[in-house]
Amino acid sequence: MQARWIAMQEQHLSAVIAIAEVVHPNYPERPEVLADRLTVFPQGCFMAQGADGAFLGYTLSHPGVLLRPPPLDSLLERIPAGADCLYLHDIALLPAARGLGLGASLVAGLDRLGRELAIGPLALTAVNGSVPFWLRQGFTVLEPDSLLAEKLASYDADAAYMVRPVSVA
């Protein structure tokens, strides 16, 4: 099976909600939070689509402040002042999407977006045992300060804040 990332549109939000319920049952976010990310930064929101047209996953990203990710299930309403990174808020891939190279192609696309924006590193909060995958994509784990440690604890004991420099060319 082949798959690709396409720009997320408002009409895709019902699929985003359905995928989130399957992939992230332990990290629920209200539908309005998912819609908020698309409204605030549409150029950082994508759908993974199979060759048959079925949606296999999604990603939500936006400019953020390094070491200060927004709390789980919170509205942004605007790009944060002092944004200095491209924050990968969420990537959710259904089991059928695994092994199709979507994660690596997403990182390459976000790297290009980060370069275009001249915004600094890519950043994310790794959950669900995904740290090894992100390490293979060039991310490193940052040691959290007390404020970040408190936010990470709202996910689970294995949550890790990770960054990856944006390439120069």
C-alpha positions in Angstrom: 0.0 0.0 0.0 1.1 3.5 -0.7 0.2 6.6 1.2 1.0 10.3 1.2 0.5 13.4 3.3 -2.1 16.0 2.1 -3.1 19.3 3.5 -5.8 19.0 6.2 -9.1 20.7 5.5 -11.9 21.5 7.8 -14.0 18.7 6.4 -11.3 16.2 7.6 -11.9 17.0 11.2 -14.4 14.2 11.7 -11.8 11.7 10.5 -9.2 13.3 12.8 -11.5 12.8 15.8 -12.2 9.2 14.9 -8.4 8.5 14.4 -7.5 10.2 17.7 -10.0 8.0 19.5 -8.3 4.9 18.2 -4.7 5.9 18.4 -4.7 8.2 21.5 -7.3 6.9 23.9 -5.1 7.7 26.9 -4.6 11.3 25.8 -8.0 12.6 24.9 -8.5 16.1 23.5 -11.8 17.8 22.8 -12.8 18.2 19.2 -12.5 21.9 19.5 -8.8 21.6 20.5 -8.1 19.6 17.3 -10.0 22.2 15.2 -8.1 25.0 17.0 -4.8 23.7 15.7 -6.1 23.7 12.1 -7.5 27.3 12.5 -4.3 28.7 14.1 -1.8 27.1 11.8 -3.3 25.3 8.8 0.0 25.0 7.0 1.2 22.6 9.7 -1.8 20.2 9.6 -1.9 17.2 7.4 -3.8 14.0 6.7 -2.2 10.7 5.8 -4.1 9.3 2.9 -3.9 5.8 1.4 -3.9 5.1 -2.4 -7.6 4.1 -2.0 -8.5 7.5 -0.5 -8.9 6.2 3.1 -7.4 8.4 5.8 -4.7 6.5 7.8 -3.7 9.2 10.2 -3.1 12.9 10.8 -0.6 15.4 12.2 -1.1 18.8 13.8 1.9 21.1 14.2 2.3 24.8 15.0 4.9 27.3 16.0 5.6 27.1 19.7 8.0 28.1 22.5 10.8 25.7 23.1 10.5 23.8 26.4 6.9 25.2 26.9 4.5 23.0 25.0 0.8 23.7 25.5 -0.9 21.6 28.0 -2.8 18.6 26.8 -6.4 19.4 25.7 -5.9 23.2 25.7 -6.8 25.8 23.1 -4.1 27.9 21.5 -6.3 30.5 19.8 -3.2 32.1 18.3 0.5 31.4 17.7 2.3 32.0 21.0 4.3 35.1 21.4 8.0 34.4 21.2 7.5 31.2 19.1 11.0 29.8 18.4 10.3 26.2 17.4 7.9 24.2 15.2 6.0 22.0 17.7 4.6 18.7 16.5 1.5 18.7 18.6 0.2 15.3 17.5 0.8 12.6 15.0 -1.6 9.7 14.9 -1.3 6.8 12.6 -3.7 3.9 12.4 -2.1 0.4 12.5 -2.7 0.1 8.8 -0.3 3.0 8.2 2.6 1.6 10.1 5.6 0.7 7.9 4.6 2.9 5.0 7.3 5.5 5.7 4.8 8.2 6.8 6.7 9.1 9.9 9.9 9.8 8.1 8.2 11.6 5.3 6.4 13.8 7.8 9.6 14.7 9.5 11.1 15.7 6.2 8.1 17.8 5.4 8.1 19.5 8.7 11.9 20.1 8.4 11.1 21.9 5.1 8.4 24.0 6.7 10.6 24.9 9.6 13.3 26.0 7.2 10.8 28.1 5.2 9.6 29.8 8.4 13.2 30.1 9.8 11.7 29.2 13.1 14.3 27.0 14.8 14.2 23.3 15.9 11.3 20.8 15.6 10.0 19.9 19.0 7.5 17.3 20.3 6.4 15.4 23.3 6.9 11.6 22.7 4.3 9.3 24.2 3.2 5.7 23.7 6.7 4.3 23.7 7.6 6.3 20.6 11.0 7.7 21.8 13.0 5.1 19.8 11.3 6.1 16.6 11.9 9.8 17.2 15.6 9.1 18.0 15.9 7.4 14.6 14.5 10.6 13.0 17.3 12.7 14.6 15.5 13.9 17.7 17.2 14.0 21.1 15.6 14.0 24.5 15.9 17.2 26.5 16.1 17.1 30.3 13.0 19.0 31.5 13.1 21.8 33.9 10.4 21.8 36.7 7.7 23.5 34.6 8.2 21.1 31.7 8.4 18.1 34.0 5.0 19.0 35.4 3.5 19.1 31.9 5.1 15.8 30.9 3.7 14.2 34.1 0.2 14.9 32.8 0.8 12.4 30.0 2.6 9.5 31.7 5.9 8.5 33.3 7.4 7.7 29.9 6.6 11.0 28.2 9.7 12.8 26.9 10.3 16.2 25.4 12.4 15.9 22.2 14.0 18.3 19.7 15.6 18.1 16.3 17.5 20.9 14.5 16.0 22.0 11.2 18.4 21.3 8.4 20.1 24.2 6.7 19.5 23.1 3.1 
